[in-house]
């Protein structure tokens, strides 16, 4: 199915996976809405896109900010066809080291931020009896590891949320829902980590194989390009050599 002319809102579009998704969809003649707190970065990316686009300031931790951004999109384009929830943080931490503020912020961004954007996108999708929501989760939502408990829990919640969304929204409103579950991707997400013990752990990080952000953008494009009678429920994408 062609996505030419479709209106796609992409959160976390100022860097990493979100930026790669925006570039990929724009190259396919989708009208992308770049959403993030970093307006200067978004405007720079916008200048490099090959197709029509829009920039909106959006803080997914604020219900008011999310609502205001979606109102601007609907005012200009009258609808939302695709939502890609890419905004996320990953401040990995050992539980014993008690980084409570980071734990709560992880849930605020990764889970509650996703809920806020879904809430704002649903009215138009329901009205249109059509739409596609892509939630960028993580393999860590299924394969937990020491230090990844809170991040993994937030992504496990997104995976389960996506399942429930398909059960409720697809039969009645023809809204498709996909959870993308990347393995390790070469982004700056790990710059959020402040747990020094974890950073110093010899088993952490290293030279493990990593995906490129473009690989995840390809996965998003694959999911949303399927015929309307096809829903790609989940896509787990790992580097070659990772079991």
N, C-alpha and C positions, 0 to 999 in steps of 0.2 A: 504494500500500500504506500502510495506517495505521501510524504509529509509536507509537500510544497504548500506554502500559504498557511499552514497550521500555526496557531499561537502557542508557544511553549515557554512557560515560566520556569527558570532554572535558578534555584537558590544556591548560595555559595559559589556564585559564578565568577568571583574575582580571582580565583586561583585554583590549582589542582584539578580534581575531577570535574568540578562544576564548569570551570573555564574550558576544559577540553570538550565537554558535552556541548557547550554553547557554540564553539567553533565547528564541531562536527555537524550539528543540526543546521547551523547557518549555511554550511557548504551544501546542504541538501535542500536549500531554499525554504527552510522553515523560518518563520518570524520569531526570533528569540527575544525573550525579556530577561535581561541580566539583572539578578537580584542579589544584593549583598549590602553590608554596612560600608564597604569601601568604594565610594562613588568615583574617586579619582582613578582607581584601578579599572573599574567597570567602563568608564568613558574611554580609557586607552584601548581596552580590548574591543569596544564597540567600533572604534575607528578602523580596526583591522578585519572586521567581519565582512563577508562578501554579499550579505543580503540585509534587508531591512531589519532593524532591531530597536529595542527600547531599553533604557536603563532606569531602574527604580531602586531607591534606597530601602533596604529591608533588614531589620534586626529580628531574627526568628525567635528571640527571647522575649519579644514584646508583642502582645496581641494587637495593640493599637498600631504598631509599625507595620505588621503583616497586613492588617485590614486596610490601612491607608495605601499600601503599595498595590494590593489587588484592585482597589477602587480605581486607581490611576490606570491600570492595565485595561480594566473593563470600560472605563470612560473612553479610552482611545480605540480599543479593538473590539469592544462589545462582547467579548467571550474569552474563555480559556479552554484550549483543547488538550494541552499536555502540561503536566506538572512534574518536574524532576527535583526531588528533594535530595540535594547534594550537600547542603550545609552540615558541617559536623566538626567535632573536636575529638582528640584522642590523648588526653593527659594520663597515660598509663601510670599506675601506682600500686605498690604493695599495700594490701589492706592494713597490715600491722603498723604502717607509717601514718595512717589516719589523716589523709588529705581531704577532709570533709568538703570544703568549698569546691574543690575540683570534682569530687564525686557528684555533688548536686548540680554543678554547672554542666557536666557531661550529660546528665539526664535532661536538663533544661534545654540544651541545644539539640541533642541527637533524637530525643523522643518528643518532648513537649513542643519543640520547634516544628517538627514534622506534623504534629497534630494541628498546630495553628494554621499552617499553610493548607492542609487538607480542608480544614473548616472553611477557609476563604475561597477555595477553588470549587467546592462542591455545588454551591447554588447554580452556577452557570452550567456545569456538567450535567446536573440533574435536569435542568431546563432543556438542554440540548439532547438529552437521552444519549449522551456520547461523551467520551473522554478517556484519557489514559494517565494514570498516576504511577510514576516510577520512584520507588524509594531506594536510595543507595544505602544498603545495610553493610554487612561485612561477614566474611567467613568466621570472624571471631564471635559472631552471634550463635555459632554452632560448635565451634572448636575452641573452648576456653583454655587459657594458659595463665600461669602465675603472673600477676601484675596487670592482667587484662580483665579483671572481674567486673568492674563498673562499666567500662567501655563495652565489653562483651554483653553484659546484661542489657545495656541500652540498645544494642543492635539486635539482640535476640527479641526484644520487645517490638522492634520495627518489623522483623520477619513475621512474628505472630500477628501483629497489627495488619500486615499486608494480606495474610490469609483471611482474616476476618473481614477485611474490606472487600475481598473478592466474593466472599459468601453473601454479603449484604448488598453490595452496590452493583455487581455485575448482572444478576438476573433481572433486577427491577429497572436499572438505569443504563445498562449497557456500558458501564464504566469499567475499563480494564485496569488491572493493578499488577505491577511487576516489582519484585524485590531483586535487586542486583547485589550479589555477595562477593566483593573482591577479596582476594588474598592481599599480600603485601604489595602496596603500590608506591612508586617513587614520588612521594609528595613531601610537603613540609609539615604534615600533620604531627610528626613526632617531635617537632620543635616545641610543642605544648608541654612536654614532660618536664616536671620539676623534681621528681623523686630521685635524688642523687644515688641512693642505693641501687635502684633499678638501672639507672644509666651506667653505673659502674660494674654491674653484674656481667661476668664474662660470657654468660649464655644469652645475653640480650643483644639484639641487633646483629652486628657482624656483616658478613658478606653474603647474606642470603639472597637468592634471586628475587627480583622485584618486577612487577608489571609496570608498564608505562600508563600514564593517564589516558592516552589515546585508546588503549585496549578496553578500558571501561566505557569510554564514549562509544566505541564500536558496539559494545554489548547493549547499550541504551538504544542506539539506532536500530539494531536488530530487533529488539523487543517492540519498539513502537512502529516499525515498518511492516509488521505482519498484517495479514488481512483482518478485518474487524471480527471475523468469526474465530480468530485465534488469539488466545491469551497466553503469553509466556509468563508462567507463574513465578518462577525463580531461575536465576542464572548465577551459578557459582563460577568465578573465574580465578584461576590460580596460575602462577608462573610454572612453566614446564620444570619438572623435577620435584615439585612439592606434592606430596600425597594427599 
